[in-house]
Amino acid sequence: MSGPETNGWQAPPPGHRRPREMVRVLGVPNFALFWTGQLVSGTGTWMQTVAMAWLVLQISHSPGVLGTVTMLQFLPMMLFTLPAGVLADRVAKRRLLLATQTLAAVQAVVLGILTLVGTPQIWVLAALAFVLGLSNAFNNPTQQAFLPELVGRDLLPDAVTMNSIQFNGTRMVGSALGGLVLAQSSAAAVFLLNAASFLAALAALLLLSGADLHQPSGERPGRRALREGLAYTFHTPAVLFVLTSLAVVGTFGFNWPVAGPLIAQDLLRVGADGFGALMGAFGAGSLVAGAGLIVLGAGGRRRLVAAAAVLAVVLVALGVSRSYPVSLALMVVAGTSGTVYTTTANSMLQRAVPDRLRGRVMSLFVLLIAGSTPIGATLLGWGADAFGIAATIIGFGAVTAAGLLALVGRGRSA
């Protein structure tokens, strides 16, 4: 799948490359360093997100407060991701990544120390969550746009798949590990582990060989850069389809930092151990998906829609279930379908977008998959307070399915 402007490069068909050929990109020293560093730091970040949600719920005993704090963590991605994409197309990406990772590390250290010495007030947790979101708003689109500079055009399809697995797998696996460490130790331990994880990312960025970086093609964006990126998106049907589906699934299908603790505490009546196991099952599903995607290679629209549909059904089933074993199994399926969906969406966009627009279009990807969380988290928290957790989660699954059906129907009639 490609847009009208791909610099003469066409992606091979889905499943074209065997696993041995695809993972060869890890033989590129710069990419291997970067990928490993981001794998470690990304996992730590999602560990912190889960532990933060559990801590806020234990302090406030309010789904609404939890939704608000989660909203504040992801709000900067809604506000700043698009300008960050423009910035990523204008400046040296490695320097920008060093700045964002340093900010996130400092935030994690402060959070860990404050939690270690006492119980922080909710407003302190909310402020530190906002700082982390600010770092991620600039880090994530820059990370996506940095790939061609690390590997060049020939290996870009392989890098896209491996980075997608890392980018989305850390979300799933980090959530699981955060729950497990929280159950076995404390929130402070999770926060300090996250702080340590940034050492790997910073070291990797400093060790990259500047001589081996590939210079991006095309001119740097001008004053109308953001408008140009949006125009490209709205006039490229393949890209618009993916991003529209992300708006629906990101808002209603990816609210696990809020949904996970609420399911564990209020529907299943389990403590930190049970919550950790639930998130562990979620991460196990993500690992299964990652292994499967290495074998299957890049996917297309059919796989994207199927994964989103499964995710919607799982949400409804989780709202209905009061059986802990059943919910564990459903969380495995949730992790699998979520990783397949986000990785497929990421790969489809990376294959379609030209180099000179990559930062801006991938910033839309980040905006819709994570920047939509403030809306979804707030609605989920308010809905749980007003209508109950079960009804709200079932409703979110139903809305995801309905939005998906409308999008597919519109695509067929277009």
HUGIQUI-V448405 format. One record per helix or strand of 2 or more residues. SS is the DSSP state (H for helix, E for strand). FROM is the first residue (numbers start at 1). LEN is the number of residues. If there is no record, write none. Layout:
BEGIN
<<SS;FROM;LEN> <SS;FROM;LEN>>
END
This chain:
BEGIN
<<H;19;9> <H;29;32> <H;63;28> <H;93;25> <H;122;30> <H;156;29> <H;187;21> <H;210;3> <H;225;10> <H;237;16> <H;256;12> <H;272;25> <H;301;20> <H;324;29> <H;355;17> <H;373;15> <H;389;25>>
END
